[in-house]
Amino acid sequence: MAETPVADEQTREALNTGTKAVVDSHRFDESRLAAWMADNVEGYQGPLEVRQFKGGQSNPTYQLITPSRTYVMRRKPPGKLLPSAHAVDREFRVISALHPTGFPVAKPYGLCVDDGVIGTMFYVMEMVEGRILWDQSLPAYESAERHAIHMASIRTLAALHNTDYKAVGLEGFGRPGNYMARQIDRWTKQYKASETQRIESIERLIDWLPKSVPDDDQTTIVHADYRLDNMVIHATEPRVVAVLDWELSTLGNPLADFTYVLMQWVNGTIATIPDLKAHGIPTMEEVVAEYCRLTGRAGLPELNWFFAYNSFRLAGILQGIVGRARDGTANSPQAAAMEARVPLLGEAAWNFAKLAGAS
């Protein structure tokens, strides 16, 4: 859910694309990893070369290259962590459940919970080739392909939400029910822990959102960070071949996932395009209609409530960065820019809340 100008999107793509030598803080004994793979990864044959993917993944991600096959490894970062953070075992569990169904995820090869191998828990999966599209406006593509790629993304999300989590062995992967209320509580606590100034619109949202939560009418697998740059698109076809970065996934309200995607149309890169039809990207109305058709919904009357929630959530995320800068654990120049955006997000969220009935 970026509110990022196109130039910033291009910078982000340059910084995040490709691999680099493993940084010193994330090095490990590669011979121990090779020995583990020989014992635990079917078909593995060395020698092994290790590279690290660029970018700011909270779980360090590596490319494992062998003469016959390339793998991806995701691990918990070294150092002291919050108890529930960086749960790569949960990532491995969800892709292991989804892969046999045909849902587009990388093939999982193995999970290692023994910290003695490389220092932290990790898992290995296949390297899925294709395109990762950082700029949601898809400037390098023709109109028809822009439309097809975005609709493929929506169809894939609908397929995730249509998956019976009990049938694929994910009962207990999260707590069914009250998902939105729990999310509001979570982001309120984060906001208050990081608060640097009193913002009246945020205070009104903290009061109003818990009192106005729509019924959690459905519990599904939710990705919780679903966007184009967290998936691999087929090299030549407008088709999703792998959804990546499952570290926030759980059981929850599917509309939290879907409306998070829609925020691109509300205040993200797509919102800056003056004529979506000419550009080729589907309108929000088209996207909503397709999602409803695929998931059997008659409509989404609570969209403004979810837009208020998502704007509030983003304000909480940005305020968290501001708070970490205050505490000396984040980059201060970046935090200064974030701090200026928080009141704007609060105002935008409150405007959506008023459309949803707040007064």
TACOR-V784704 format. One record per helix or strand of 2 or more residues. SS is the DSSP state (A for helix, B for strand). FROM is the first residue (numbers start at 1). LEN is the number of residues. If there is no record, write none. Layout:
# TACOR-V784704
ss->SS from->FROM len->LEN
ss->SS from->FROM len->LEN
This chain:
# TACOR-V784704
ss->A from->6 len->11
ss->B from->19 len->2
ss->A from->24 len->3
ss->A from->30 len->11
ss->B from->49 len->5
ss->B from->61 len->5
ss->B from->70 len->6
ss->A from->88 len->12
ss->B from->108 len->5
ss->B from->122 len->5
ss->A from->143 len->20
ss->A from->179 len->16
ss->A from->200 len->12
ss->B from->220 len->3
ss->A from->228 len->3
ss->B from->231 len->3
ss->B from->240 len->4
ss->B from->250 len->3
ss->A from->254 len->14
ss->A from->269 len->4
ss->A from->276 len->4
ss->A from->284 len->12
ss->A from->303 len->24
ss->A from->332 len->24
